[in-house]
Structure formats: structure tokens, C-alpha cells
Amino acid sequence: MLIYIILLLLTFFANAVFKPNRSRKGKKYFVVFMFGAIYLVNALRSPAIGIDLNKYYAPHYAQFAQIPWDNLQSVTISGDWELGFCAFCKLLTYISTDIQFFIAVSSAIIVLPYGYFIYKNCEDVVFGTFFYIAYNLLFSNMNTIRQAMAVSIVIMGLAFLRDKRYLRYIAVVLVAVLFHKSALIALVLVFLDAIKLTPKRLALLLIVLALIPATYSVLFNYLLQIPYLSESYDIYKSGMHAIGYLNWNSLVQFIVPFVVFILVWVYVKPWKTFDDSIQNKRRISFTGGKIIIKRNRIEKGEWTDSILGFGVYLAAVCRFFVFFVFVVGRLSQFFVPFTMLAFPKALNKIEDSSTRKIVRYGMYCVLLVYFLYIGFTSGDILYGTVPYAFFWK
């Protein structure tokens, strides 16, 4: 655990040195320094670090060099690895069949998009980086390689969603699907971006959350009847992934996004910003004796409060499903990045300084305790990331 604790301490050290939330240059230096360090921890790890990496990817990677292009998915007995990922591995073997090369390249694809996303979008890059480590995105991404790559590819396309370039965003998601089919869930954001959160809809979302215990099995079984999904996920009808878990890990991973969702509801009030834009759809100005009427619109580079609320809600819903069927929890990673954006935004909306401090430090404490608890008690069983080992040992 020592190297992961050092990463957390580096977050506070880099904050003190670069003061990232005060200047753009400091922000850039902080993100480059921190995600450079996170990347090195990922890239220099032993192939034994990460359950899936050790069990599936490390033993099979070199085999892609011998497999013809028209039969790439035959590398595994099940043949359920997506074609895009298989093609990615095949291309890498032209350069090197060393598993460490695969780890280094895949780690770059997995880690660096998070850093860029936080730099470009997060009001508090220190929190975003701390969250990445402490909410165990770090551990998870060192384990589930294919899905982690798919999530990062979607993250690279989120700028298109933000700027309403839906076709480009959909194209990026479809590329991610070639690495892991679960990326299909990210398409729901296109539809939600056209819907505005209102108090009534927020209440409805909470009702839907409450209905999950009674409906999850029907929904899950229905989805597994779809041939495209059943090919890869039929195994989750039984076994450890088909049952739910209620423990400290599943509880905290649900509570964090759910609390952020409530903070968005109480302090950000997404419907207010939408109402303001409706009331001020046109701006009238007088220039050179002429009357100029301009329509207001959301500037590129700005997330709507509504989509932030929906994103955090979906992260909470996916984690809530873990109480009943474990595998759905993995879908939350496509929406967790919105938590990094929504929490600092909600925090800045809290006018009372005492309340703001309690919420800020409360979140940091919960994440820190959770990270240390998981790391020292079950980081080996859940992720295979503890104890850490460099590849040369």
C-alpha cells in the first residue's frame, strides 16, 4: 500500500507547490505531475498486479502475434474479447510481444484521458485527482483492462457531448464499444442531455431508485436476452457476479455519488439555470444606431447543470444495483467522472463558509478512510493491486 499512500501524499504536496486552483499554469503543472506519477505506477507494475491482468491478459497477449487477422477473437476459449481490443493487441505485437509493453501502452490510454478531462473540466483539479485515487478508480483501472480502456475512450469523447456535437460523441462511443460492449450505456447521455432536470423529475428519479429492489431481476434478465449482450454477459446469470453485496465497499461507492446528487439538487438547482436561459433567450443591444438581437446559448466548454445531475445520478444508480447484482456496478465508471465535476460546483454554491468546510473536509475524510480501508483489508481480493510490485522484481 505504501506506493498508493505516497500518491495520495503527492496530491497534497503538488497542491502546495503548484497551487493549481489559483492559476492556469499551476493547474497544468499539477495535472501533468500527478497523472505522470499515476501513469508510472500503472506502467511499471508487475503483470501480477491486477486480477484480470494477471489471469487473462498477461497469459494471452503474446499469442496475438501468431493469430491471423481473420481469427483474432480465437485467442481465448470463450472468444468474447471484443474485436477492437483484439486488433489493438495484434498491432502492439508487431512492435513487441513483451507483456510490459502492453501494460505501458494500455496504461497510457487508461490514465492520461482522466488527467486531461480533469484539467479541462474540473473546477477543483486537486479534488478530481484525489477522487481518482481514493474512490478506487486507480485500483479498478489496473484490473479491468478492456473496460478501463473503453471508459477512457468515452472520456476522450465527452467534450463532444458537452459541446452538443452528438454525432462525433456517438462515433467515439462506438469505438469504445469495440473494446468493451458495456460502453453502449454511455449513449444514454445523448438523450439525457436533451432533457432538463426539474424538481418533479428529480423526485421521480428518487422514486425510480427506490423501485430498483423490486424490478432489478426482471430488467437484468431482459437485457441478457439480447443476443449481442448475452454473448459476453450470459455468464453473469449465475455465480459471484449475479448476486449482490452489501458491505463497506459497496455502501461507500453508492453513498458518495448519491450525496453529490443531493448536493446538486439542493445547491446547484439545475432547473434555475435552465429557467434563466429561457427568460433571457434574446439579448437586445444598440450599436451604430442599429438594434441588434442575439440569442443566448451555452458557450462551448461549459457543462450544463442538468447533464451533471443526470451523470451523477446514473453513477449512483449503477452503484445501488451492486446491492442486488454485482456486475451492474461496473457500468458506473462511465458516469463517475461527472462526480468529479459536480462536487466542486455544488461546493462553490454553498454560501455559508462553515457548511462548505464541513462538506469539503467530510468528503475528503470519507474518501481517505474508504481508500485506506479497502487497501489494507481487501485490495488484494477485490482488485489484486495490493501489495504492489514493480515489474523488475
Buried (B, 14 or more C-beta within 10 A) or exposed (E): BEBBEEBBEBBEEBBEEBBBBEEEEBBBBBBBBBBEBBBBBBBBBBBBBBBBBBEBBBBBBBBBEEBEEEEBBEBEEEEEBBEBBBBBBBEBBEEBBBBBBBBBBBBBBBBBBBBBBBBBBBBBBBBBBBBBBBBBBBBBBBBBBBBBBBBBBBBBBBBBBBBBBBEBBBEBBBBBBBBBBBBBBBBEBBEBBEEBBBEEBBEEBBEEBEEBEEEBEEEBEEEBEEEEBBEBBEBBEEEEBBEBBEEEBBBBBBBBBBBBBBBBBEBBBBBEBBEEBEEEEEEEEEEEEEEEEEEEEEEEEEBBBBBBBBBBBBBBBBBBBBBBBBBBBBBBBBBBBBBBBBBBBBBEBBEEEEEBEEBBEEBBEBBBEBBBBBBEEBBEEBBBBBEBBEBEE
